[in-house]
Amino acid sequence: MTVLLLPSPLLPALAYEPLAQALRRRGREVVLADGTGPRSGWQMTSRWARRVGTADVVVAHSNAGYLAPAARAVARSDAALVLVDAALPPRAGLTRLAPPDLRTWLGAMTLDDEGRLPPWTRWWDRSAVRRVVPARLLDELDAACPRVPLAYLDSVAVAPRAWSTRRNAYLVLSQAYEAEARWAEAEGWPVRRLAGTHLHHLWEPDVVARAVDDLAGSLEAD
């Protein structure tokens, strides 16, 4: 089974290496998609669609959840989609890549000369970030975290019609995404909950990999 891992463009690739390695230990072939240099939702959708066609399962985390259904549709793929603590587009239509409250909060931050936000690890005070990122990884993750243009979050994702009726599942890592999980349940998706943080795959990658595998297996059975 080939798994395509779609990272949040707000995080560096190393934030996903532990999960990729854990999935490989379970015998999966894993491709970590390129999430660097985001300029717009369509740019990232097009880039990822070129990878989706070779995948049996697409795993999308956080902000990548907005774009994963469109990438699958553009690729004309029947891959199963496992959304992990992920933002979700509507059933159809357009949605911006940041919820209104988050966008307002980010708009008050100081941008650099190129209109880029501070790294994701600098959005909150250090003590808050330590609750999400293991201490052993925090300095390395902070140093690698990209500065993403605010304009990227003002761009839109296109939700393909009826995407929510296809082979989708949802994995909750943190309480912050409980509303998305309830929406997924209402759509009839398999849903699993882990009591962790938004980056729980950095704390217990094998536990998260097993949950992803179980959800993917339930979609395969469909």
N, C-alpha and C positions, 0 to 999 in steps of 0.2 A: 504494500500500500504506500502510495506517495502522498505526503502531507505538505501542503504549501502553507507556510506561516506568514501571515500579513501583520507586520508590526505597526504600532502607532508611529506616525511620522514625528511625533513629539519626543520620542525616545530613541536612543542609539541601538544599534544591532546587538551590542553585548547584553542588553536587557533581556534578550530572547534566546541567547545561546544556551543557558541552562535548560530551558524547556526543549529546545531543539535536540540537545544531547540526551535528555531523558526520553524523548520519543524515539530516538535512534536506539537507545538501549532496549526499547520494546520491539525492535525489529522494523521500525518504520524508516522509509527513505524520506528525509526531510529537506526541503528547500526553504531557506529564509529569504523572503523577498526584500528588495531594496526599498527602504522607506526614506531615503535621504533626499534633500533638496526639494521638498514639496512647494509647489507654486499654486496649484489649484486642485480641486477635487477631480476634474476631468483628466488632468495630467497624470495623477496617481492611478486613477481607474484604468487608463489606457496602458500604463506601464505594467500594472499587476495583471491585467487581462491576458497579456502575452505569456504569463506564467501559469495562469489558471488552467489552461487547456491540457496540461500534462499531469494535473493533480487529481487524485481520487477524493481527497478531503482538503478543504480550505479552512484554516483556523485563523480567525481575525480577532485581535485584541484592541480594546479601547476605541480610539478614534478611527481605527481601520474598519470598524463595524459599519460606519456610514457608507463606505465605499465597496465593501466586499460583495454585496448583492449585484451591484452594477458591473463589477469586474467579471463576475461569473456570467452575467447576461451577455456582455460584450464578447466574451470568449465562446459563447454558445455551449457552455459546459453544463454537465449534469452532476458536477461534483457536490458532495455533501458539504454543508457549511456549519461549522461549529463556532459560535460567537462567544468570546471569553471576556466577561466583564466589559462588554462592548456597548458603545452607542449604537442605536438602531435608527435607520431611516423609516419614514412612514410606509404604509402599504403601497403607495404609489405617489409619484410627484417629486418635488424638489425639497431639499432641506439644507440649511446652512450647516457648516462643519463645527459649529459650537452652539450649544443652547444659549438662549438670550441672556440669562443671568450670568453665565460664564463669560460670554462675550463682553458684557458690560464691565465685569470685573477686570478682564484682561485689558480692556481699553484704557483703564486707568494706569497701567504699567508703563514704565519708561522704555521706549523702543530705541534700538541703535540707529545709526545713520541710514541703514538699509531697510528700516521699517520692521525689524525682527524683534520678537519677544525675547525676554530672558530665557535661559534654559529652563525646562520643566522643573528641574530640581531646585530652582531658585524662586519658584512661584509662592512657596510657603516658607516659614521659618525652618531652621535646621532640625529642630526637635520634632516637628510634624513630619518631615521627610524621613527621619530615622524610624518612624513607626511604620513606614511603607517599604523602605529599602534596607536590607540587612547592613549592619555597620561595616562588615568586611568588604562590601561592594560599593559603599556610598561614594567614596572619593573618586573611584574609577568611573562610576556611572556619571557623577557630576561633571567630571572633566570631559567626558565624551558626549554629553547631552547637547543636541543641536539647538541653535536659535532659529526658530521657525517664523516666517513672515506672518504678521497678523492678517495680511491679505489672504493667506491660505484658509484661515478659519472663517473668512467672510465669503469664500467661494462655496459652491453648492455640490451636493451629492444628488444623483438621479436615482430614484427608487424604481426599479423595473416593475411593471404591472404584475401582480400576483406572485411576486418573489416570496412573500411570506408563506405561501402554500406549498413551497418546494421542500426539499430535504434540508431542514435547518434544525439546529439544537442550540441550547444556551447553557453556558456554565457561569455561575455566579462565584466570584472570588471575594467580593466585599459588599457590605450593606448598601453602599452608594448606588449599586446597580440593581437593587431589588425591584424597582418599578419596571425596568426593562425585562426582568425575569417574569414578572407577572403578565406583562404584555405577551411574551413568548408563550407562556402557559395558555393564555386565552386563544392564541393562534393554534394550539394543539401540538406545540413542539415538545420534545423531550427536554427537561430542565433538570440540572443538578446544581446543588449549592455546596460550596466549601466556606467554612468560617475563617476567612483570612483577610488579606489586604489586596489592594488593586494590583500589586505586583507579587502576588503569592507564589507565582512560578519562580521567583528568586529565593524564596524561603523553602519551599517544598516542591521542587520541580518534578520529582517522580510521582507525587500525589496528584499534581495537576495533570501530568501526562497521562496517568491512568484514567482520570476523569474524562479527559478529551477522548482517549481511546474508547472508553465505554460508550460515550455519546455517539461517536462516529460509528461504532458497531451497531448501536440501536437504529441508526439511520440506514445502515447497510441492510439490516433485517427488513426494513420497510420495502 
